[in-house]
């Protein structure tokens, strides 16, 4: 099952981030979704890099 911006799984993650006062950039969300859909594991290093660049 692929994730997209309208999928229930993505909306749940987005809601959880919102509860923690984190707003995710649409472009970053699309890159993350693409990575997950390609079965490439998200690593802590990848997430830290995105946050460091201020794209979240």
N, C-alpha and C positions, 0 to 999 in steps of 0.2 A: 504494500500500500504506500503510495507516494503522498508526501505532505505538500500542501500549498497554503497560500495566505488565507484561504477560506476553510481549510480543514479544521475539524474539531480539535485535533491534537495541537496545531499551531495556536489556535485561539486560547487554549488552556495555558500554554506556555506564555503567551502574550499577557494574559490576565495575571498570571503569577508575577511576571516582571513588573507589571503596573502596580501591583500590591506592594512591591518593594521600591516603588518610585523610580523604576528604570524604564525609559522609553527607548525602544529599539528602532533604529533607522530602517526604513523599508528596503533600501539597497543591501544593508547588512543582513536583514531577515531573508531576503531572496538568496543571498550567497550561502547562508547557513542551511536553508532548505535544500538548495542544490547539492550541498555537501552531504547532507543526511540522505537525500534520495539516491546519491551515487554510492551509498554504503560506506563512505569514508568516515571513520570515527572522528568526532570532534574531540580535540585534546584541550587540556587546560592551557597549553601554550598558545593555541589558536585563539581561544577566547580572550586571554590576556592581551594578545597583540591587537585585537580589534578594539578592546576597551582602551588600550594605551593610545591608539590613534584617534580616540574620541569619536568613534563612529556609532556608538551606542547611545 
